[in-house]
Amino acid sequence: MGWHALAGRVKIPRGWVDKLAALFVSGCPSQRSATAAQEIGTLTAESARQVDEGARLVGAAGGTMGEIVQSVQQVTAIIAELSTAAREQSTGLGQVGEAVNPLDEMTQQNAALVEGSSPATPALR
């Protein structure tokens, strides 16, 4: 049973409350009985109002919890995207490293050739 249905069940007809109060205080003078019945009616109405307010608060809390779940799902999706991007970046850096190695080897070979040709340079002048 939902909160709103329960709140609706707490609302008791005023006439019934008056009769119930009269039964409870039947030994009391009529003025006192009327006052007691009025107090019971007031307390019952306040209880019903508080149940309604509680039901409203539970509904609001449920809505907030739904928003929190949705936000967590969005954060999870963003983290998954970041993880994918980091893997792709790592793969790209590995490929750059593989491409730089042959360039480095050629640079070293060119440097060795330049060093080897340095003694011959004065003879060419």
N, C-alpha and C positions, 0 to 999 in steps of 0.2 A: 504494500500500500504506500502510495507516495505521500510526501509531506503535505501537499495541498489537500488531498483527500482526508488526511487525518485532521488537519486544521478545520475542515468543514464539519467533521463529526463532533468537534468540541463545542461548536455553536449550539447551544441548547435554547429552545424557545423560552421566552420570558415568562409566560404563563406557567409552564412546567416548573421553572425554578421557583416561582412564588408558591406553588402548591407543595413542592418538596420542602421548602423552607418552613412553611406552615406546619408540616408534619413533624419536622425536627424540633420546632419550638412550640409545640401545641400546649405545653404546660405553662407557657409564659403569657403575660397580659398581651392584648391585641396590638398595642403600640409597639411593644418590644418585638413581637412577631413580625410586624410590618417592617421594622427597621432591620431585623435579621434577614428577612427575605430580600430587602433592598440591597443589603451588603453582599449576600450570596449572589444576587444578580450582577452586581458590580464586579465582584471577584471573578465570576464566570466570564463576563464580557472581557475583562482584562486578560484572563488566561487565554481566551480565544484570540485576542489581539496579539498577545505574545507568541502564540503558536503560528499565527499568520506571519509575523515578523521573522520568526525563526525559519519558517519555510522559505521566505523571501531571501534570507541570508544564505540558506543552504543552496538555493538556486544560483545566487550570485557567486558563491564559492565554487560551485560546479562549473560555472562559466569561466571563472578565473583559472581553474585547474585545466580546463580545455585549452585556454590560451597558452598556459605554461607548457602543456604537452606539444602544442603546435610550434612554439618557439624552440623547444628542445629538438624537435624534428628538423626545423630549419637550421639550427646550429650543427646538428649531425650531418646534414647535407653539405653545409659549407666546409666542415672538416673533411668530409670525403673528397670534395673538390680540391681542397688544399693538398691532401695526400696524393691525389692523382697528379696534380701539377708538380709536386715535389719529385715524384717518380719520373715524370717526363723530363723535368729539368736535370735530374741525375743522369738519365739516359743520354740527353743532349750533351752534357758535360763530358761523358765518357766518349761520345763520338768526336767531340772537339779534341779531346786528348789523343784519340787514335789518329786524327788528321794532322795534329801538330808533330807527332813523333817522326813521320817521314820527312817533314819540313826541317826538323831539327837535324836529322841525319844528313840531309842534303846540305844544310848550312855548314855542318862540321866538315863534310867532304870538300865543299868549296873553300873553306878556310885552310884546309890541308893543302889544297891545290895552290892557293895563293902563297902559302908559306914555302911550298916547294918551288914555285916560280920566282920567288924573291931573289935568290942568288943570280938568276939569269937576267934580271931586269937591267943591271948596269951594263951588261954586255950588249944589250939591244940599243943602247943610246948611242 
